[in-house]
Amino acid sequence: MSRTFYARGQTGQQLLLGAYQALMRQVNAGKVKLHTREEMLDLVMKDGEAVGIVCRNLTTGDITSHSAHAVVLATGGYGNVFYLSTNAMSCNVTAAWRAHRKGAYFANPNMTQIHPTCIPASDEFQSKLTLMSESLRNDGRIWVPRDRDETRAARDIPEEERNYYLEEKYPAFGNLVPRDVASRNAKDVVDAGYGVGPLKNGVYLDFKHAIERDGADTIKAKYGNLFEMYERITGEDPYTTPMRIYPATHYTMGGLWVDYNLMTTIPGLYATGEANFSDHGANRLGASALMQGLADGYFVIPYTIGDYLADKLNTDPVPTSDEAFKVVEAEVRDRIQGFLDIKGTKSPDYFHRELGKLVWDYIGMARNAAGLEKAIGEIRALRDEFYKDLKVLGTSDTLNQSVEKAGRIADFFELAELMARDALDREESCGGHFREEHVLPDGEAKRDDENFQHVSAWEWHDADTPQTKHAEELTFEYVIPSTRSYK
Ligand SMILES: Cc1cc2nc3c(=O)[nH]c(=O)nc-3n(C[C@H](O)[C@H](O)[C@H](O)COP(=O)(O)OP(=O)(O)OC[C@H]3O[C@@H](n4cnc5c(N)ncnc54)[C@H](O)[C@@H]3O)c2cc1C
């Protein structure tokens, strides 16, 4: 049995290339105009409807408006709230968060996915983590030494002194357990002091047996490019030394609430792909994110958006000279200037790293009420410090990544607090959300379908008033949820 279908860890990339090609075809046909190096910093609304966006040109700092009959956000997930993640460095929540502040409900924000198969951080200044493909668990065996104080190289540790903890604990699924189960178990053994590597922050993913069974050539044909990538990053050869892996933030199931037409609670504002909350529930399965993005983009939104646009036939979009645009442009400029004017002592990266640690420690792979309450207090205190002691060098009328980061981190603060509130409210363990108080006698996740079989969609009020929760009940007509056992 395999955990996932794969083609040399390239399936995702091939899907992306297909999507890029389709986009560029439309650009070439004159149907799509690209505005590269522009970042949406706010949504413009008039009479309760989305009518456009305000952007900052990242190279010149110019603030410009774009007007339209409808707005579609395809701005991705918010995994970088954890600071360290497998996401691209520029991924952030600002577009979705600004829409949330204008009235779009934000659903299931605490539902984040921590991928078990990433390369562990090699020092505390690292700013990005690398994902190794899900496919590796098809053949790799995960283990840690049985002795916490083990100092021998992995290959010198005899079989009987190795703890293949997933195989022992989950004999039915072994190393193929779902991502959340594999991640939590890696955290457990590392927290218990059994971690491997210089920082003792990883577990072994070993191909020794697969190579003995299938031969090095077969393994190379399957995973050769991944092994090469791993070796380039770590300097270790996975054909002779087990890989070291550890979970890292990878995907966010939460996002803007949308209906079946992919429209948010703001008329005329749509959200597609990872930016919305739909399809994945509490835990995304491997390889399904791009399929959702492709389905949203190719098969859903082209057919549903017309329903809204039909009423706008023969009307012009609100012009960007309208007061509605001018007000938001002024707000965006003031906000950026506000960050420059603080003139404190700490960089945006400092605050991002500190925030990420709080999110990872208290709203990460395992949460509990005391930790979540603590997180809310500490996130607020750090946010206050941010607005008093932030230092953004340079000016806003040029390429200035500190300016870009300051705005994104400000939004991450508010998002992080909502993630904690959402996790605190959900008194059950479910998918990526594991509450330590809610476990079965064998330590596995305990759902509470009677009280929590719903989507939590949060409504914004202001930065100092907690959001209001709206529960959207989930009705299962054909597939009835059951508790799975991987043992
Ligand atoms: C390393 C890695 C490997 C993965 N592998 C797979 C896989 O094999 N299969 C799979 O199904 N999924 C995979 N995923 C998940 C999948 O790639 C993502 O969920 C998917 O790309 C999300 O697509 P999207 O278009 O919704 O968002 P994104 O691809 O994140 O695109 C969002 C875009 O919006 C831009 N943007 C963000 N904010 C703004 C703003 N304010 N203004 C302007 N632009 C903005 C971003 O720069 C980005 O270009 C992987 C993810 C990672 C990180």
The ligand as an ORCA input file, in Angstrom:
! r2SCAN-3c Opt
* xyz 0 1
  C       6.503     23.136     -0.471
  C       5.058     22.850     -0.782
  C       4.712     21.703     -1.491
  C       3.384     21.420     -1.770
  N       3.071     20.303     -2.482
  C       1.795     20.048     -2.797
  C       1.427     18.923     -3.583
  O       2.284     18.159     -4.009
  N       0.113     18.736     -3.863
  C      -0.858     19.565     -3.404
  O      -2.021     19.341     -3.684
  N      -0.543     20.637     -2.659
  C       0.739     20.907     -2.344
  N       1.048     22.014     -1.571
  C      -0.027     22.929     -1.185
  C      -0.391     23.802     -2.390
  O       0.771     24.113     -3.115
  C      -1.049     25.108     -1.967
  O      -2.107     24.836     -1.101
  C      -1.552     25.827     -3.203
  O      -0.462     26.245     -3.989
  C      -2.382     27.040     -2.838
  O      -2.723     27.653     -4.055
  P      -3.357     29.073     -4.076
  O      -3.385     29.507     -5.507
  O      -4.627     29.057     -3.306
  O      -2.339     29.985     -3.241
  P      -0.786     30.258     -3.500
  O      -0.190     29.254     -4.413
  O      -0.169     30.450     -2.155
  O      -0.807     31.619     -4.303
  C      -1.191     32.811     -3.673
  C      -0.558     33.934     -4.437
  O      -1.090     35.179     -3.973
  C      -0.026     36.070     -3.715
  N      -0.466     37.000     -2.674
  C      -0.652     36.761     -1.361
  N      -1.079     37.864     -0.738
  C      -1.176     38.813     -1.675
  C      -1.560     40.181     -1.639
  N      -1.937     40.785     -0.501
  N      -1.521     40.884     -2.795
  C      -1.140     40.298     -3.964
  N      -0.765     39.003     -4.060
  C      -0.787     38.279     -2.916
  C       1.123     35.181     -3.267
  O       2.353     35.854     -3.430
  C       0.954     34.008     -4.211
  O       1.564     34.247     -5.451
  C       2.373     22.305     -1.316
  C       2.717     23.463     -0.615
  C       4.042     23.735     -0.342
  C       4.381     24.998      0.428
*
